[in-house]
Amino acid sequence: MSRSFLTLPPEVVEQTLCNVRPMDVAAVSCTCKALFKLIYQNDSHIWRNLFLQLFDDPRRSGDKRLPYDWRGELQRRMRARNIILGQRNGQSIRGTSAHKHFSAIETIIRVAFSTGDFQTQLMSRSMDWVEDVMKNAHGAGYPLLSMMGTKTDDKLLIPFEYPISTSPSEPTSLRARLCVYSGLSYEDKEVILASPLNDNNLRVRSRALVYDLDRYNQASHWGPLSWDGRRTVDWQLLLAIVLVISLNVHDHVSYVEPCLHVFHPVGFPHHALTLPQVSRVEIRLTGPVSLGIGVVWCPSATIAPQVDTASRSTAIFQDADFVEGVHVLLLHLEFVGADLDAPESKLFPDRPLLHFSGSTLSEKGHAQGKVSGHVCMTPDREVQWTLQTDADDGPLWSSVGIQIGGVGSAMGVAGIWTRAIHGMEPPTGPFWTWRLD
């Protein structure tokens, strides 16, 4: 009489299933009632082992959900992967709704944020999985960043809505957020903007967003925040800031070459491949910090006021004479104290508003100016930095930025600098800071 798989001891069957791919386990469960019952029983042993094959242990990254839904979370992640890759059971699928596409992107982002603290020596299985999904999405001719099906040959489409709306759509914001996190490399592919207008120049479109002075007011806190006063991140603007800075640094600033790896592949928070050989940014919103930050400033002191914000004309940014000044400064920042009573601290009591002070440094390390500011959480759980630079005769510059990747991310802070006294004539421009030591 022939022997079946089920004649083996249950413990052996379980251990065997724990060492195969999740999709194969799902297929095996459909072969008979006995295996279905074994696989989908209340005991989470099989699903926990299947989960930990691919992802970091959530119990080590502070996930306090007990008991953890190993099966539900694994199924959710695999479903997102299949949607993004356009596959079901290895076969190409079409017609998936936009809602499911964006739910899948949200799941991928949650996976990235479920990893533990950034470590230079330890690899993250979760981040390896995320990067694999993104690479395969592009390699399969199914661009992850153009989920609505818009595709031009082998070019990625950056999801900018234009003209800019005071209420940008959630799908567009979500795609822009993923672009910021994933760290687009202009060296790998030609990147163009998905725009209803004819010109698809990446730098022109990015500049048009960044130097649109109408965006910076009290409601947006003079930074890359929403216009409605809710203090949530404007991801389209943040993406434009990152692109403007990275392209300018790539073109003009050879003396920061050792730091250029932050621009590509950059990446999601905490991943060991994000900043090799560089310590993570020590931003712990629960205690003192000591930061040494290198700052990339990309100001435009005379061009920005000429932007025609009414017609959204981009002609000035196509002019060959349009040149941005790129300045690399050094900052040394030290923790001053936490303000537990600040309104921002009430949002997340375990991550209160922190004050810091410091100085700008010359290339030789001599102090040149004083800096002060604070770090706090936004309502949408992002890390907001606010800095003020003082000259001898008073406040000079004000800067508001968002730490890309959240608490503990080594990717740095991107944002907008303006005059400290708002209401005066510009200049205004973007900046990006990152940790040097």
C-alpha positions as CSV (number, residue, x, y, z in Angstrom):
1,M,0.0,0.0,0.0
2,S,1.4,3.4,-0.9
3,R,2.2,5.8,1.8
4,S,0.9,9.4,1.8
5,F,2.5,12.5,3.3
6,L,-0.1,12.3,6.1
7,T,1.2,9.0,7.3
8,L,4.2,10.9,8.7
9,P,4.0,12.0,12.3
10,P,2.2,15.4,12.6
11,E,5.3,17.0,14.1
12,V,7.3,16.0,11.0
13,V,4.6,17.3,8.7
14,E,4.5,20.6,10.5
15,Q,8.3,21.0,10.4
16,T,8.3,20.2,6.7
17,L,5.7,22.8,6.0
18,C,7.7,25.4,8.0
19,N,10.5,25.1,5.6
20,V,8.7,25.8,2.3
21,R,7.5,29.0,0.7
22,P,4.2,30.5,2.1
23,M,2.5,30.2,-1.3
24,D,3.4,26.5,-1.5
25,V,1.9,26.0,1.9
26,A,-1.3,27.7,0.8
27,A,-1.4,25.4,-2.2
28,V,-0.9,22.3,-0.1
29,S,-3.7,23.3,2.2
30,C,-6.1,23.0,-0.8
31,T,-5.2,19.3,-1.4
32,C,-7.3,17.7,1.4
33,K,-9.3,18.5,4.5
34,A,-6.7,17.0,6.8
35,L,-3.9,19.3,5.6
36,F,-6.2,22.3,5.5
37,K,-7.1,21.6,9.2
38,L,-3.5,21.1,10.1
39,I,-2.3,24.3,8.4
40,Y,-5.1,26.6,9.5
41,Q,-5.5,25.3,13.1
42,N,-5.5,27.7,15.9
43,D,-1.8,26.9,16.8
44,S,0.3,29.6,15.2
45,H,3.5,27.5,15.0
46,I,3.5,27.0,11.2
47,W,2.6,30.6,10.4
48,R,5.1,32.1,12.8
49,N,7.9,30.1,11.2
50,L,6.7,31.0,7.7
51,F,6.6,34.7,8.7
52,L,10.1,34.6,10.2
53,Q,11.5,33.1,7.1
54,L,10.9,36.4,5.2
55,F,10.6,39.1,7.9
56,D,12.2,40.5,11.0
57,D,10.7,39.3,14.3
58,P,8.2,42.1,15.2
59,R,8.6,41.2,18.9
60,R,12.1,42.6,18.8
61,S,11.1,45.9,17.2
62,G,8.7,47.0,19.9
63,D,5.4,45.6,18.5
64,K,3.2,45.3,21.5
65,R,0.3,43.5,19.8
66,L,-0.1,40.3,21.7
67,P,-0.9,37.7,20.5
68,Y,0.6,38.6,17.1
69,D,-1.5,37.7,14.1
70,W,1.3,35.8,12.3
71,R,-1.0,34.3,9.7
72,G,-3.1,37.4,9.0
73,E,0.0,39.7,8.7
74,L,1.8,37.2,6.4
75,Q,-1.2,36.8,4.2
76,R,-1.6,40.6,4.0
77,R,2.0,41.1,2.9
78,M,2.0,38.3,0.4
79,R,-1.3,39.7,-1.1
80,A,0.3,43.1,-1.4
81,R,3.3,41.6,-3.1
82,N,1.1,39.8,-5.6
83,I,-0.9,42.9,-6.4
84,I,2.2,45.0,-7.0
85,L,3.8,42.3,-9.1
86,G,0.6,41.9,-11.0
87,Q,0.4,38.2,-10.3
88,R,-1.9,35.6,-8.8
89,N,-0.6,32.1,-8.4
90,G,2.3,33.0,-10.7
91,Q,0.0,34.2,-13.5
92,S,-0.3,37.8,-14.7
93,I,-3.5,39.5,-13.7
94,R,-5.1,42.7,-15.0
95,G,-7.9,44.9,-13.8
96,T,-7.0,45.2,-10.1
97,S,-8.7,48.2,-8.6
98,A,-6.8,51.3,-7.8
99,H,-7.9,51.0,-4.2
100,K,-6.2,47.6,-3.9
101,H,-3.1,49.0,-5.5
102,F,-2.8,51.7,-3.0
103,S,-3.6,49.4,-0.1
104,A,-0.8,47.2,-1.3
105,I,1.6,50.2,-1.3
106,E,0.5,51.1,2.2
107,T,1.3,47.6,3.3
108,I,4.8,47.7,1.8
109,I,5.4,51.0,3.6
110,R,4.2,49.4,6.9
111,V,6.7,46.5,6.4
112,A,9.5,49.0,6.0
113,F,8.5,50.7,9.2
114,S,8.2,47.4,11.1
115,T,11.9,46.9,11.1
116,G,14.0,47.4,14.2
117,D,16.6,50.1,14.9
118,F,19.1,50.9,12.2
119,Q,22.2,48.7,12.6
120,T,25.3,48.8,10.5
121,Q,26.2,45.2,11.1
122,L,22.8,43.4,10.9
123,M,20.8,42.9,7.8
124,S,17.0,43.3,7.8
125,R,15.0,40.5,6.3
126,S,12.0,42.7,6.0
127,M,13.9,45.3,4.0
128,D,15.4,42.7,1.8
129,W,11.9,41.6,1.0
130,V,10.7,45.2,0.3
131,E,13.7,45.8,-2.0
132,D,13.1,42.5,-3.8
133,V,9.4,43.4,-4.4
134,M,10.3,46.8,-5.8
135,K,13.1,45.5,-8.0
136,N,10.9,42.8,-9.4
137,A,8.0,45.2,-9.9
138,H,10.2,47.3,-12.2
139,G,11.9,44.3,-13.8
140,A,8.5,42.8,-14.8
141,G,7.6,45.9,-16.7
142,Y,5.1,46.9,-14.1
143,P,6.4,50.2,-12.6
144,L,5.6,50.4,-8.9
145,L,5.6,54.1,-9.0
146,S,3.0,54.4,-11.7
147,M,0.3,52.2,-10.3
148,M,-2.4,53.6,-12.4
149,G,-1.0,51.9,-15.5
150,T,0.6,55.0,-17.1
151,K,3.9,53.8,-18.6
152,T,6.2,55.1,-21.3
153,D,8.7,52.5,-22.6
154,D,11.2,51.9,-19.8
155,K,10.7,55.2,-17.9
156,L,9.4,55.6,-14.4
157,L,6.7,58.2,-13.9
158,I,6.9,60.4,-10.9
159,P,3.4,61.1,-9.6
160,F,3.2,64.9,-9.5
161,E,-0.2,66.5,-9.8
162,Y,-0.1,69.8,-11.7
163,P,-1.4,72.4,-11.3
164,I,-1.0,71.9,-7.6
165,S,-4.2,71.4,-5.7
166,T,-4.8,72.6,-2.1
167,S,-6.0,69.1,-1.5
168,P,-3.8,66.7,-3.4
169,S,-5.3,63.2,-3.9
170,E,-4.4,60.5,-1.4
171,P,-3.2,58.1,-4.1
172,T,-0.8,60.7,-5.5
173,S,0.5,61.6,-2.1
174,L,1.0,57.9,-1.3
175,R,3.0,57.3,-4.4
176,A,5.1,60.4,-3.8
177,R,5.8,59.1,-0.3
178,L,7.0,55.8,-1.7
179,C,9.3,57.7,-4.1
180,V,10.8,59.6,-1.3
181,Y,11.4,56.5,0.8
182,S,12.7,54.3,-2.1
183,G,15.4,56.7,-3.2
184,L,15.1,57.0,-6.9
185,S,18.4,57.0,-8.7
186,Y,18.7,59.2,-11.7
187,E,21.7,57.0,-12.8
188,D,19.6,53.8,-13.2
189,K,16.7,55.0,-15.4
190,E,15.5,58.1,-17.1
191,V,12.9,59.5,-14.7
192,I,10.1,61.8,-16.0
193,L,7.1,63.3,-14.5
194,A,3.6,62.1,-15.1
195,S,2.1,65.5,-16.0
196,P,-0.9,66.5,-18.1
197,L,1.3,69.2,-19.6
198,N,3.8,68.6,-22.5
199,D,7.1,69.2,-20.8
200,N,8.3,66.3,-18.8
201,N,11.5,67.7,-17.5
202,L,12.2,66.3,-14.0
203,R,14.2,69.3,-12.8
204,V,11.8,71.9,-14.2
205,R,8.8,70.3,-12.5
206,S,10.7,69.8,-9.2
207,R,11.8,73.5,-9.2
208,A,8.3,74.7,-10.0
209,L,7.0,73.0,-6.9
210,V,9.9,74.0,-4.6
211,Y,10.1,77.7,-5.6
212,D,6.3,78.2,-5.6
213,L,6.3,80.8,-2.8
214,D,2.5,80.6,-2.3
215,R,3.1,77.3,-0.7
216,Y,5.0,78.7,2.3
217,N,2.8,80.5,4.8
218,Q,1.6,80.2,8.4
219,A,-0.7,77.3,7.6
220,S,2.1,75.2,6.1
221,H,4.5,76.4,8.9
222,W,6.7,77.7,6.1
223,G,7.8,74.2,5.3
224,P,6.8,71.0,3.5
225,L,3.6,70.6,5.3
226,S,0.0,70.6,4.2
227,W,-1.9,73.9,3.4
228,D,-4.8,73.1,5.7
229,G,-2.9,73.8,8.9
230,R,-3.1,70.1,10.1
231,R,0.7,69.9,10.1
232,T,0.8,66.8,8.0
233,V,3.5,66.1,5.4
234,D,3.2,67.4,1.8
235,W,4.9,64.4,0.1
236,Q,4.8,65.8,-3.4
237,L,6.7,68.8,-2.2
238,L,9.1,66.7,-0.2
239,L,9.8,64.6,-3.2
240,A,10.6,67.7,-5.3
241,I,12.9,69.0,-2.6
242,V,14.9,65.7,-2.5
243,L,15.2,65.7,-6.3
244,V,16.3,69.3,-6.6
245,I,18.9,68.9,-3.9
246,S,20.3,65.5,-5.2
247,L,20.5,66.7,-8.8
248,N,22.3,69.9,-7.8
249,V,24.8,68.1,-5.5
250,H,25.4,65.5,-8.2
251,D,26.2,68.3,-10.7
252,H,28.2,70.8,-8.6
253,V,29.4,69.6,-5.3
254,S,32.3,67.2,-5.8
255,Y,33.7,67.7,-2.3
256,V,30.8,65.9,-0.7
257,E,31.3,62.8,-2.8
258,P,31.8,60.5,0.2
259,C,28.2,61.4,1.3
260,L,26.5,61.0,-2.1
261,H,25.4,57.5,-1.3
262,V,22.6,59.0,0.8
263,F,20.9,59.9,-2.5
264,H,21.0,56.5,-4.1
265,P,19.9,53.9,-3.2
266,V,19.0,55.8,0.0
267,G,16.0,53.7,1.0
268,F,13.6,53.0,3.8
269,P,14.4,53.5,7.5
270,H,16.7,51.3,9.5
271,H,18.0,49.2,6.6
272,A,21.6,48.2,6.9
273,L,22.2,49.0,3.2
274,T,21.0,52.5,3.5
275,L,24.1,54.1,4.8
276,P,27.0,51.7,4.8
277,Q,29.9,52.6,7.1
278,V,27.9,55.6,8.5
279,S,26.3,55.7,12.0
280,R,22.6,56.2,12.1
281,V,21.1,59.5,13.2
282,E,20.7,59.3,16.9
283,I,17.3,60.8,17.2
284,R,15.6,59.4,20.3
285,L,12.7,61.5,21.1
286,T,12.6,60.1,24.6
287,G,16.0,61.4,25.9
288,P,19.1,63.5,25.3
289,V,20.8,63.4,22.0
290,S,24.1,64.8,20.6
291,L,24.1,65.3,16.9
292,G,26.7,66.1,14.3
293,I,25.0,67.0,11.1
294,G,26.2,67.9,7.7
295,V,23.8,70.2,5.9
296,V,23.3,70.6,2.2
297,W,21.8,73.9,1.4
298,C,20.5,74.7,-2.1
299,P,19.2,78.3,-2.0
300,S,18.0,80.6,-4.8
301,A,18.1,84.1,-3.5
302,T,17.0,86.0,-6.6
303,I,15.1,83.6,-8.9
304,A,12.3,82.4,-6.8
305,P,10.4,85.8,-6.5
306,Q,10.0,85.8,-10.3
307,V,8.0,82.6,-10.5
308,D,4.5,83.2,-12.0
309,T,2.5,81.3,-9.4
310,A,-0.8,82.3,-10.9
311,S,-0.2,80.7,-14.3
312,R,2.2,78.0,-13.0
313,S,4.6,79.0,-15.7
314,T,7.8,76.9,-15.7
315,A,9.5,78.9,-18.5
316,I,12.0,80.5,-16.1
317,F,13.2,77.1,-14.9
318,Q,14.0,76.1,-18.4
319,D,16.2,79.1,-19.0
320,A,19.9,78.1,-19.3
321,D,20.8,81.1,-17.1
322,F,18.8,79.8,-14.2
323,V,21.5,78.7,-11.7
324,E,21.0,77.5,-8.2
325,G,23.6,78.2,-5.6
326,V,24.7,75.0,-3.7
327,H,26.2,75.6,-0.2
328,V,27.5,72.8,2.1
329,L,27.6,73.8,5.7
330,L,28.4,71.9,8.9
331,L,26.3,72.0,12.0
332,H,27.0,70.8,15.5
333,L,23.9,70.4,17.6
334,E,23.5,69.5,21.3
335,F,20.4,68.5,23.3
336,V,19.1,71.2,25.6
337,G,15.9,69.7,27.1
338,A,12.5,68.2,26.6
339,D,9.3,70.2,26.8
340,L,6.7,67.8,28.2
341,D,4.0,70.5,28.3
342,A,4.2,71.5,24.7
343,P,1.1,70.9,22.6
344,E,3.2,68.7,20.3
345,S,4.2,66.5,23.2
346,K,0.6,65.7,24.0
347,L,0.2,63.9,20.7
348,F,2.7,61.2,21.6
349,P,3.8,61.5,25.3
350,D,6.6,58.9,24.8
351,R,8.1,61.2,22.2
352,P,8.0,64.7,23.5
353,L,9.3,67.9,21.9
354,L,13.0,68.2,22.2
355,H,15.0,71.5,22.2
356,F,18.6,71.7,20.8
357,S,21.2,74.4,20.2
358,G,24.4,74.5,18.4
359,S,26.5,76.4,15.8
360,T,27.3,76.5,12.1
361,L,30.9,75.6,11.4
362,S,33.4,76.6,8.7
363,E,35.2,74.0,6.7
364,K,38.0,74.2,9.3
365,G,35.6,73.7,12.2
366,H,35.4,77.2,13.5
367,A,32.0,78.4,14.8
368,Q,30.3,81.0,12.5
369,G,26.8,81.4,13.7
370,K,24.3,80.2,16.4
371,V,21.6,77.6,15.7
372,S,18.6,76.7,17.9
373,G,15.4,74.7,17.4
374,H,13.3,71.7,18.3
375,V,12.3,68.3,17.1
376,C,8.7,67.0,17.5
377,M,6.2,64.6,16.0
378,T,3.6,65.5,13.4
379,P,0.0,64.3,13.7
380,D,0.8,61.7,11.0
381,R,3.7,60.3,13.0
382,E,6.6,61.9,11.1
383,V,9.5,63.7,12.7
384,Q,9.5,67.5,12.2
385,W,12.7,69.6,12.6
386,T,12.5,73.4,13.1
387,L,15.8,75.3,13.1
388,Q,16.6,79.0,13.4
389,T,20.0,80.5,12.5
390,D,21.0,83.7,14.2
391,A,23.5,86.4,13.1
392,D,25.0,89.0,15.3
393,D,22.1,91.4,14.8
394,G,19.3,88.8,15.4
395,P,17.4,85.9,13.7
396,L,18.5,85.3,10.1
397,W,17.1,82.1,8.7
398,S,14.4,79.7,9.6
399,S,14.2,76.1,8.4
400,V,11.5,73.5,8.6
401,G,12.1,69.9,7.5
402,I,10.9,66.3,7.8
403,Q,13.1,63.4,8.8
404,I,12.7,61.0,5.9
405,G,12.0,57.5,7.3
406,G,10.9,58.6,10.8
407,V,12.6,58.1,14.1
408,G,16.0,56.6,13.9
409,S,16.3,56.9,10.1
410,A,19.7,57.6,8.7
411,M,18.3,59.2,5.6
412,G,18.4,62.8,6.9
413,V,16.0,65.8,7.1
414,A,14.7,67.5,4.0
415,G,12.8,70.8,4.0
416,I,12.6,74.5,3.2
417,W,14.6,77.4,4.5
418,T,13.2,81.0,4.6
419,R,13.9,84.3,6.3
420,A,13.4,84.0,10.0
421,I,11.1,87.0,10.0
422,H,8.3,85.8,7.8
423,G,6.5,88.3,5.6
424,M,9.7,89.9,4.3
425,E,10.9,89.4,0.7
426,P,12.4,86.0,-0.1
427,P,14.9,84.2,-0.6
428,T,13.5,80.7,-0.1
429,G,15.0,77.4,-1.0
430,P,15.3,73.7,-0.2
431,F,17.8,71.9,2.2
432,W,18.7,68.4,3.1
433,T,20.7,67.5,6.2
434,W,22.3,64.2,7.0
435,R,24.5,62.7,9.7
436,L,28.3,62.8,9.1
437,D,29.6,61.1,12.3
